[in-house]
Amino acid sequence: MSRTYVYPQFSTLGAFGFRAGGPGLGNLFFPYARALLLAKQHHFALVNPSWPTIKLGTFLRRERDKRLYVQVFRPRGIAGPKKTFLLLARRKITEEAAAKGAVPPGAVVLTAGLKNFFKDIAHERAWLAEEFQGLLRREDAARIRATGPLSIGVHARMGDFEARRRIPLAWYIQTIIKIRRAAGVRVPVAVASDGSDAELAELLRLSGVRRLRLGPAGELFALSGSKILLASDSTFSAWAAFQGHVPVVWARRGAELEGIFTDGTFDEVIAADEELPPRLAEYLRRAFR
C-alpha cells in the first residue's frame, strides 16, 4: 500500500532543493511545524523541506546576514532524487483539503504559509521543541553549548527592517536596567542581531553585554536557552521563546504573535517607561539569585 507524504512547501522550486527569495527562518518554521504534526498524527512520511534560498536583496542591501540557509540544518525525512520524484509525479493535496476528508494513498499533503501562527501548534510546544532540536547539525549544537547558558537574551532585528519597524536600542537598554534592578545583580546579556556592530554600538557599550556570532539558526537556538528574552517584533524572536519556553518581553508585538504559550508563561508588552509587573520581578529574583 502506498504511503501518504507531507511536505513543508517553502517555494514552488522546492522539488529541486532550493528556493528563490522567500520568507526567513522564523516564517518557515510554521509550515514545517504543521508538517511535523501531520506526520505525527496521521503517520505520514515527512519529505525534507528545501531550506536553501537565493536572495539578491540581501546582497544589494549589503546586509550582514544574507539568510541563504545553505547547509543550515540536518536533512530530516525523504530527500534527494526520491524527493524530487515525489514532488513532480505525485498528486498534491493542500492541508485544508486533507483536513476535510481522506487523503488518497500516495498523495503529498502540502503545508504552506503562516496560517494561524502559533494558535494551531502551541498545544504541542514541548514535542515540537524536541523535534526542532533534532534539526541541528552536531557541530552547530556544540557551538551553541560552548556559548554557555544565557541569562538575558536580546534579539535586535535590524537588516531588512525599515527604521520605523526597528525596536529602539533605548528600549532594550532601559529594559535590561530594569531587569538587573529587579534581580539585584548585574545579569549578563547576550545579543543576537543581523545589524552591524556600529548600528548596535549603544547597546554593546552597556556593561556585561556580549554579542553572539553563531549565524541566524545558531543564534535562534542559543536564545531559546535564555532565562528571559527581550524580543523584536518578529517571528524569529517568537520562535526562540517558543522553543525554549522562555519568558519574553516585547516593546511591541503584532496580534498574530500572541498565544505563544498555553500555560501562563510570561509573554507581555512592556513600554520603556513602564515598571516590570510584580509577577515578572518575582520570577527574575528567583531566576538570578
BALOBA-1460 file (C-alpha; in Angstrom, 3 decimals):
// residues 289
<rec num="1" residu="m" x="0.000" y="0.000" z="0.000"/>
<rec num="2" residu="s" x="1.381" y="3.397" z="-0.966"/>
<rec num="3" residu="r" x="2.355" y="5.739" z="1.830"/>
<rec num="4" residu="t" x="0.983" y="9.224" z="2.191"/>
<rec num="5" residu="y" x="3.512" y="12.060" z="2.438"/>
<rec num="6" residu="v" x="3.618" y="15.523" z="3.925"/>
<rec num="7" residu="y" x="5.852" y="18.266" z="2.613"/>
<rec num="8" residu="p" x="6.508" y="21.767" z="4.013"/>
<rec num="9" residu="q" x="6.327" y="23.774" z="0.802"/>
<rec num="10" residu="f" x="8.507" y="26.862" z="1.135"/>
<rec num="11" residu="s" x="8.613" y="27.517" z="-2.621"/>
<rec num="12" residu="t" x="7.397" y="26.086" z="-5.909"/>
<rec num="13" residu="l" x="11.064" y="25.390" z="-6.729"/>
<rec num="14" residu="g" x="11.480" y="23.202" z="-3.660"/>
<rec num="15" residu="a" x="11.424" y="19.972" z="-5.638"/>
<rec num="16" residu="f" x="14.860" y="20.929" z="-6.925"/>
<rec num="17" residu="g" x="16.305" y="21.558" z="-3.470"/>
<rec num="18" residu="f" x="16.359" y="25.354" z="-3.328"/>
<rec num="19" residu="r" x="14.159" y="28.458" z="-3.298"/>
<rec num="20" residu="a" x="14.293" y="31.848" z="-4.995"/>
<rec num="21" residu="g" x="13.852" y="34.513" z="-2.344"/>
<rec num="22" residu="g" x="11.021" y="33.850" z="0.043"/>
<rec num="23" residu="p" x="10.468" y="34.020" z="3.799"/>
<rec num="24" residu="g" x="13.092" y="33.965" z="6.522"/>
<rec num="25" residu="l" x="13.690" y="31.287" z="9.103"/>
<rec num="26" residu="g" x="11.004" y="32.280" z="11.601"/>
<rec num="27" residu="n" x="8.260" y="32.264" z="8.962"/>
<rec num="28" residu="l" x="9.438" y="28.946" z="7.501"/>
<rec num="29" residu="f" x="9.145" y="27.238" z="10.864"/>
<rec num="30" residu="f" x="5.326" y="27.462" z="10.795"/>
<rec num="31" residu="p" x="4.665" y="25.200" z="7.771"/>
<rec num="32" residu="y" x="7.474" y="22.937" z="8.969"/>
<rec num="33" residu="a" x="5.869" y="22.594" z="12.415"/>
<rec num="34" residu="r" x="2.462" y="21.828" z="10.920"/>
<rec num="35" residu="a" x="4.041" y="19.197" z="8.665"/>
<rec num="36" residu="l" x="5.671" y="17.576" z="11.691"/>
<rec num="37" residu="l" x="2.336" y="17.474" z="13.478"/>
<rec num="38" residu="l" x="0.541" y="15.967" z="10.476"/>
<rec num="39" residu="a" x="3.258" y="13.315" z="10.174"/>
<rec num="40" residu="k" x="2.838" y="12.519" z="13.863"/>
<rec num="41" residu="q" x="-0.957" y="12.458" z="13.904"/>
<rec num="42" residu="h" x="-1.569" y="10.568" z="10.646"/>
<rec num="43" residu="h" x="1.673" y="8.611" z="10.246"/>
<rec num="44" residu="f" x="2.516" y="10.451" z="7.046"/>
<rec num="45" residu="a" x="6.096" y="10.240" z="5.753"/>
<rec num="46" residu="l" x="7.887" y="13.580" z="6.048"/>
<rec num="47" residu="v" x="9.546" y="14.990" z="2.938"/>
<rec num="48" residu="n" x="12.593" y="17.103" z="3.759"/>
<rec num="49" residu="p" x="11.957" y="20.810" z="3.099"/>
<rec num="50" residu="s" x="14.173" y="22.987" z="0.916"/>
<rec num="51" residu="w" x="15.832" y="25.458" z="3.291"/>
<rec num="52" residu="p" x="18.471" y="26.965" z="0.922"/>
<rec num="53" residu="t" x="17.478" y="30.093" z="-0.967"/>
<rec num="54" residu="i" x="18.913" y="32.591" z="-3.415"/>
<rec num="55" residu="k" x="18.327" y="36.169" z="-2.229"/>
<rec num="56" residu="l" x="19.716" y="39.062" z="-4.265"/>
<rec num="57" residu="g" x="18.193" y="41.679" z="-1.977"/>
<rec num="58" residu="t" x="20.380" y="40.806" z="0.995"/>
<rec num="59" residu="f" x="23.475" y="41.358" z="-1.177"/>
<rec num="60" residu="l" x="22.178" y="44.544" z="-2.790"/>
<rec num="61" residu="r" x="21.381" y="45.973" z="0.651"/>
<rec num="62" residu="r" x="24.752" y="44.753" z="1.933"/>
<rec num="63" residu="e" x="23.103" y="43.072" z="4.880"/>
<rec num="64" residu="r" x="25.334" y="41.279" z="7.357"/>
<rec num="65" residu="d" x="23.070" y="38.216" z="7.391"/>
<rec num="66" residu="k" x="22.487" y="37.025" z="3.823"/>
<rec num="67" residu="r" x="19.872" y="34.476" z="5.017"/>
<rec num="68" residu="l" x="20.748" y="31.847" z="2.420"/>
<rec num="69" residu="y" x="20.250" y="28.904" z="4.834"/>
<rec num="70" residu="v" x="22.675" y="26.647" z="2.983"/>
<rec num="71" residu="q" x="23.556" y="23.530" z="4.990"/>
<rec num="72" residu="v" x="21.923" y="25.145" z="7.984"/>
<rec num="73" residu="f" x="20.091" y="22.016" z="9.198"/>
<rec num="74" residu="r" x="20.413" y="18.254" z="9.035"/>
<rec num="75" residu="p" x="18.158" y="16.577" z="6.446"/>
<rec num="76" residu="r" x="15.004" y="15.195" z="8.051"/>
<rec num="77" residu="g" x="12.767" y="12.886" z="6.044"/>
<rec num="78" residu="i" x="12.831" y="11.936" z="2.381"/>
<rec num="79" residu="a" x="15.440" y="13.860" z="0.392"/>
<rec num="80" residu="g" x="17.429" y="13.684" z="-2.863"/>
<rec num="81" residu="p" x="16.097" y="12.129" z="-6.088"/>
<rec num="82" residu="k" x="13.184" y="10.407" z="-4.333"/>
<rec num="83" residu="k" x="12.003" y="13.761" z="-3.006"/>
<rec num="84" residu="t" x="12.208" y="15.287" z="-6.492"/>
<rec num="85" residu="f" x="10.251" y="12.368" z="-7.978"/>
<rec num="86" residu="l" x="7.515" y="12.556" z="-5.326"/>
<rec num="87" residu="l" x="7.043" y="16.287" z="-5.721"/>
<rec num="88" residu="l" x="6.960" y="16.180" z="-9.510"/>
<rec num="89" residu="a" x="4.976" y="12.989" z="-10.043"/>
<rec num="90" residu="r" x="2.532" y="12.524" z="-7.160"/>
<rec num="91" residu="r" x="-0.825" y="14.130" z="-6.584"/>
<rec num="92" residu="k" x="-0.708" y="17.189" z="-4.284"/>
<rec num="93" residu="i" x="-3.277" y="17.906" z="-1.571"/>
<rec num="94" residu="t" x="-3.463" y="21.087" z="0.483"/>
<rec num="95" residu="e" x="-3.568" y="20.753" z="4.250"/>
<rec num="96" residu="e" x="-7.032" y="22.362" z="4.199"/>
<rec num="97" residu="a" x="-8.326" y="19.695" z="1.808"/>
<rec num="98" residu="a" x="-6.651" y="16.969" z="3.866"/>
<rec num="99" residu="a" x="-8.450" y="18.191" z="6.986"/>
<rec num="100" residu="k" x="-11.844" y="17.748" z="5.286"/>
<rec num="101" residu="g" x="-11.530" y="14.104" z="4.316"/>
<rec num="102" residu="a" x="-9.445" y="11.064" z="3.500"/>
<rec num="103" residu="v" x="-6.154" y="11.649" z="1.707"/>
<rec num="104" residu="p" x="-5.558" y="9.324" z="-1.274"/>
<rec num="105" residu="p" x="-2.683" y="6.857" z="-0.716"/>
<rec num="106" residu="g" x="0.486" y="8.043" z="-2.378"/>
<rec num="107" residu="a" x="-0.541" y="11.704" z="-2.331"/>
<rec num="108" residu="v" x="1.604" y="14.502" z="-0.929"/>
<rec num="109" residu="v" x="-0.022" y="16.854" z="1.572"/>
<rec num="110" residu="l" x="1.446" y="20.361" z="1.296"/>
<rec num="111" residu="t" x="1.767" y="22.706" z="4.248"/>
<rec num="112" residu="a" x="2.477" y="26.305" z="3.302"/>
<rec num="113" residu="g" x="2.329" y="29.799" z="4.739"/>
<rec num="114" residu="l" x="1.819" y="31.179" z="8.222"/>
<rec num="115" residu="k" x="-1.854" y="30.204" z="8.703"/>
<rec num="116" residu="n" x="-2.767" y="30.862" z="12.357"/>
<rec num="117" residu="f" x="0.834" y="31.297" z="13.509"/>
<rec num="118" residu="f" x="1.173" y="29.682" z="16.964"/>
<rec num="119" residu="k" x="-2.524" y="29.178" z="17.646"/>
<rec num="120" residu="d" x="-2.682" y="25.761" z="15.962"/>
<rec num="121" residu="i" x="0.597" y="24.440" z="17.350"/>
<rec num="122" residu="a" x="1.033" y="25.925" z="20.847"/>
<rec num="123" residu="h" x="-0.552" y="22.866" z="22.494"/>
<rec num="124" residu="e" x="2.328" y="20.747" z="21.137"/>
<rec num="125" residu="r" x="5.091" y="23.152" z="22.184"/>
<rec num="126" residu="a" x="7.216" y="20.668" z="24.169"/>
<rec num="127" residu="w" x="7.103" y="17.985" z="21.473"/>
<rec num="128" residu="l" x="7.845" y="20.429" z="18.666"/>
<rec num="129" residu="a" x="10.762" y="21.930" z="20.595"/>
<rec num="130" residu="e" x="12.335" y="18.489" z="20.870"/>
<rec num="131" residu="e" x="11.800" y="17.848" z="17.167"/>
<rec num="132" residu="f" x="13.364" y="21.176" z="16.226"/>
<rec num="133" residu="q" x="16.421" y="20.419" z="18.345"/>
<rec num="134" residu="g" x="16.930" y="17.406" z="16.098"/>
<rec num="135" residu="l" x="17.469" y="19.739" z="13.137"/>
<rec num="136" residu="l" x="20.795" y="20.997" z="14.445"/>
<rec num="137" residu="r" x="23.982" y="19.630" z="12.983"/>
<rec num="138" residu="r" x="26.361" y="18.185" z="15.570"/>
<rec num="139" residu="e" x="28.955" y="20.923" z="15.099"/>
<rec num="140" residu="d" x="26.330" y="23.672" z="15.441"/>
<rec num="141" residu="a" x="24.895" y="22.125" z="18.591"/>
<rec num="142" residu="a" x="28.435" y="22.036" z="20.024"/>
<rec num="143" residu="r" x="28.994" y="25.723" z="19.193"/>
<rec num="144" residu="i" x="25.740" y="26.656" z="20.905"/>
<rec num="145" residu="r" x="26.667" y="24.670" z="24.014"/>
<rec num="146" residu="a" x="30.080" y="26.346" z="24.046"/>
<rec num="147" residu="t" x="28.444" y="29.769" z="24.396"/>
<rec num="148" residu="g" x="27.220" y="28.652" z="27.818"/>
<rec num="149" residu="p" x="23.748" y="29.222" z="29.282"/>
<rec num="150" residu="l" x="22.356" y="32.669" z="28.544"/>
<rec num="151" residu="s" x="20.810" y="34.935" z="31.157"/>
<rec num="152" residu="i" x="19.204" y="37.874" z="29.333"/>
<rec num="153" residu="g" x="18.827" y="37.108" z="25.637"/>
<rec num="154" residu="v" x="18.273" y="40.025" z="23.252"/>
<rec num="155" residu="h" x="17.122" y="39.833" z="19.651"/>
<rec num="156" residu="a" x="17.638" y="43.149" z="17.847"/>
<rec num="157" residu="r" x="16.281" y="42.862" z="14.297"/>
<rec num="158" residu="m" x="17.911" y="45.429" z="12.016"/>
<rec num="159" residu="g" x="18.933" y="44.379" z="8.498"/>
<rec num="160" residu="d" x="15.718" y="44.043" z="6.498"/>
<rec num="161" residu="f" x="13.529" y="46.089" z="8.870"/>
<rec num="162" residu="e" x="12.793" y="49.681" z="7.893"/>
<rec num="163" residu="a" x="13.908" y="52.147" z="10.563"/>
<rec num="164" residu="r" x="10.337" y="52.675" z="11.739"/>
<rec num="165" residu="r" x="9.897" y="48.936" z="12.373"/>
<rec num="166" residu="r" x="13.068" y="48.507" z="14.408"/>
<rec num="167" residu="i" x="12.814" y="48.387" z="18.165"/>
<rec num="168" residu="p" x="14.791" y="51.366" z="19.523"/>
<rec num="169" residu="l" x="18.026" y="50.348" z="21.229"/>
<rec num="170" residu="a" x="16.992" y="52.604" z="24.108"/>
<rec num="171" residu="w" x="14.123" y="50.201" z="24.873"/>
<rec num="172" residu="y" x="16.495" y="47.238" z="25.165"/>
<rec num="173" residu="i" x="18.839" y="49.257" z="27.391"/>
<rec num="174" residu="q" x="16.086" y="50.505" z="29.678"/>
<rec num="175" residu="t" x="14.576" y="47.023" z="29.982"/>
<rec num="176" residu="i" x="17.968" y="45.485" z="30.796"/>
<rec num="177" residu="i" x="18.461" y="48.085" z="33.532"/>
<rec num="178" residu="k" x="15.016" y="47.294" z="34.984"/>
<rec num="179" residu="i" x="15.690" y="43.543" z="34.905"/>
<rec num="180" residu="r" x="19.037" y="43.973" z="36.657"/>
<rec num="181" residu="r" x="17.433" y="46.211" z="39.266"/>
<rec num="182" residu="a" x="14.693" y="43.640" z="39.934"/>
<rec num="183" residu="a" x="17.178" y="40.741" z="40.056"/>
<rec num="184" residu="g" x="19.568" y="42.617" z="42.335"/>
<rec num="185" residu="v" x="22.618" y="41.597" z="40.280"/>
<rec num="186" residu="r" x="24.295" y="42.695" z="37.028"/>
<rec num="187" residu="v" x="22.797" y="39.963" z="34.900"/>
<rec num="188" residu="p" x="24.876" y="39.289" z="31.735"/>
<rec num="189" residu="v" x="23.340" y="39.932" z="28.333"/>
<rec num="190" residu="a" x="23.791" y="38.117" z="25.009"/>
<rec num="191" residu="v" x="22.719" y="39.919" z="21.819"/>
<rec num="192" residu="a" x="21.674" y="38.263" z="18.570"/>
<rec num="193" residu="s" x="21.276" y="40.622" z="15.647"/>
<rec num="194" residu="d" x="21.626" y="40.960" z="11.892"/>
<rec num="195" residu="g" x="22.860" y="44.529" z="12.380"/>
<rec num="196" residu="s" x="26.453" y="45.747" z="12.338"/>
<rec num="197" residu="d" x="28.496" y="46.482" z="15.452"/>
<rec num="198" residu="a" x="28.235" y="50.175" z="14.568"/>
<rec num="199" residu="e" x="24.423" y="50.003" z="14.454"/>
<rec num="200" residu="l" x="24.393" y="48.222" z="17.815"/>
<rec num="201" residu="a" x="27.121" y="50.339" z="19.456"/>
<rec num="202" residu="e" x="24.821" y="51.990" z="22.001"/>
<rec num="203" residu="l" x="23.658" y="48.608" z="23.252"/>
<rec num="204" residu="l" x="27.047" y="46.878" z="23.092"/>
<rec num="205" residu="r" x="28.621" y="49.631" z="25.211"/>
<rec num="206" residu="l" x="26.451" y="48.631" z="28.146"/>
<rec num="207" residu="s" x="28.431" y="46.714" z="30.773"/>
<rec num="208" residu="g" x="28.114" y="42.944" z="30.750"/>
<rec num="209" residu="v" x="26.852" y="42.765" z="27.156"/>
<rec num="210" residu="r" x="28.322" y="40.421" z="24.562"/>
<rec num="211" residu="r" x="27.361" y="39.625" z="21.000"/>
<rec num="212" residu="l" x="26.563" y="36.147" z="19.691"/>
<rec num="213" residu="r" x="28.189" y="35.173" z="16.390"/>
<rec num="214" residu="l" x="26.583" y="31.857" z="15.541"/>
<rec num="215" residu="g" x="24.667" y="32.626" z="12.360"/>
<rec num="216" residu="p" x="20.878" y="33.025" z="12.280"/>
<rec num="217" residu="a" x="19.900" y="29.436" z="13.101"/>
<rec num="218" residu="g" x="22.534" y="29.053" z="15.809"/>
<rec num="219" residu="e" x="21.530" y="32.339" z="17.410"/>
<rec num="220" residu="l" x="17.836" y="31.454" z="17.415"/>
<rec num="221" residu="f" x="18.564" y="28.183" z="19.207"/>
<rec num="222" residu="a" x="21.006" y="29.880" z="21.561"/>
<rec num="223" residu="l" x="18.400" y="32.486" z="22.524"/>
<rec num="224" residu="s" x="15.987" y="29.655" z="23.315"/>
<rec num="225" residu="g" x="18.277" y="28.836" z="26.237"/>
<rec num="226" residu="s" x="17.891" y="32.273" z="27.860"/>
<rec num="227" residu="k" x="16.305" y="32.881" z="31.253"/>
<rec num="228" residu="i" x="14.401" y="35.839" z="29.752"/>
<rec num="229" residu="l" x="14.181" y="37.136" z="26.197"/>
<rec num="230" residu="l" x="13.859" y="40.744" z="25.012"/>
<rec num="231" residu="a" x="12.220" y="40.402" z="21.631"/>
<rec num="232" residu="s" x="11.966" y="42.259" z="18.374"/>
<rec num="233" residu="d" x="8.537" y="42.288" z="16.755"/>
<rec num="234" residu="s" x="9.388" y="39.230" z="14.666"/>
<rec num="235" residu="t" x="8.668" y="35.543" z="14.271"/>
<rec num="236" residu="f" x="12.391" y="34.877" z="14.863"/>
<rec num="237" residu="s" x="12.085" y="36.161" z="18.443"/>
<rec num="238" residu="a" x="8.792" y="34.361" z="18.922"/>
<rec num="239" residu="w" x="10.260" y="31.021" z="17.865"/>
<rec num="240" residu="a" x="13.239" y="31.437" z="20.191"/>
<rec num="241" residu="a" x="10.839" y="31.958" z="23.092"/>
<rec num="242" residu="f" x="8.538" y="29.136" z="21.959"/>
<rec num="243" residu="q" x="11.278" y="26.548" z="21.565"/>
<rec num="244" residu="g" x="12.930" y="27.283" z="24.885"/>
<rec num="245" residu="h" x="9.760" y="28.015" z="26.876"/>
<rec num="246" residu="v" x="11.413" y="31.337" z="27.698"/>
<rec num="247" residu="p" x="9.561" y="34.220" z="29.393"/>
<rec num="248" residu="v" x="9.506" y="37.003" z="26.814"/>
<rec num="249" residu="v" x="9.190" y="40.798" z="26.926"/>
<rec num="250" residu="w" x="8.208" y="42.847" z="23.876"/>
<rec num="251" residu="a" x="8.413" y="46.564" z="23.114"/>
<rec num="252" residu="r" x="5.561" y="45.949" z="20.680"/>
<rec num="253" residu="r" x="4.021" y="42.841" z="19.207"/>
<rec num="254" residu="g" x="1.681" y="42.147" z="16.321"/>
<rec num="255" residu="a" x="-1.570" y="40.423" z="17.242"/>
<rec num="256" residu="e" x="-0.537" y="37.418" z="15.149"/>
<rec num="257" residu="l" x="2.287" y="36.645" z="17.586"/>
<rec num="258" residu="e" x="0.028" y="36.381" z="20.617"/>
<rec num="259" residu="g" x="-0.653" y="32.991" z="22.173"/>
<rec num="260" residu="i" x="2.857" y="31.504" z="22.100"/>
<rec num="261" residu="f" x="2.266" y="29.752" z="25.417"/>
<rec num="262" residu="t" x="-0.779" y="27.995" z="26.821"/>
<rec num="263" residu="d" x="0.410" y="27.735" z="30.439"/>
<rec num="264" residu="g" x="0.688" y="31.361" z="31.554"/>
<rec num="265" residu="t" x="4.430" y="31.750" z="30.899"/>
<rec num="266" residu="f" x="5.234" y="35.472" z="30.883"/>
<rec num="267" residu="d" x="4.670" y="36.934" z="27.405"/>
<rec num="268" residu="e" x="3.801" y="40.636" z="27.555"/>
<rec num="269" residu="v" x="4.449" y="44.041" z="26.026"/>
<rec num="270" residu="i" x="6.216" y="46.476" z="28.375"/>
<rec num="271" residu="a" x="6.963" y="50.048" z="27.285"/>
<rec num="272" residu="a" x="10.286" y="51.702" z="28.099"/>
<rec num="273" residu="d" x="8.635" y="53.944" z="30.710"/>
<rec num="274" residu="e" x="6.679" y="51.137" z="32.406"/>
<rec num="275" residu="e" x="7.783" y="49.270" z="35.502"/>
<rec num="276" residu="l" x="8.116" y="45.493" z="35.381"/>
<rec num="277" residu="p" x="4.972" y="43.693" z="36.561"/>
<rec num="278" residu="p" x="5.326" y="42.142" z="40.050"/>
<rec num="279" residu="r" x="4.947" y="38.625" z="38.617"/>
<rec num="280" residu="l" x="7.925" y="39.146" z="36.314"/>
<rec num="281" residu="a" x="10.011" y="40.830" z="39.018"/>
<rec num="282" residu="e" x="9.446" y="37.852" z="41.323"/>
<rec num="283" residu="y" x="10.452" y="35.430" z="38.558"/>
<rec num="284" residu="l" x="13.661" y="37.401" z="37.959"/>
<rec num="285" residu="r" x="14.607" y="37.362" z="41.637"/>
<rec num="286" residu="r" x="14.201" y="33.577" z="41.679"/>
<rec num="287" residu="a" x="15.903" y="33.006" z="38.321"/>
<rec num="288" residu="f" x="19.030" y="35.053" z="39.105"/>
<rec num="289" residu="r" x="19.543" y="34.665" z="42.832"/>
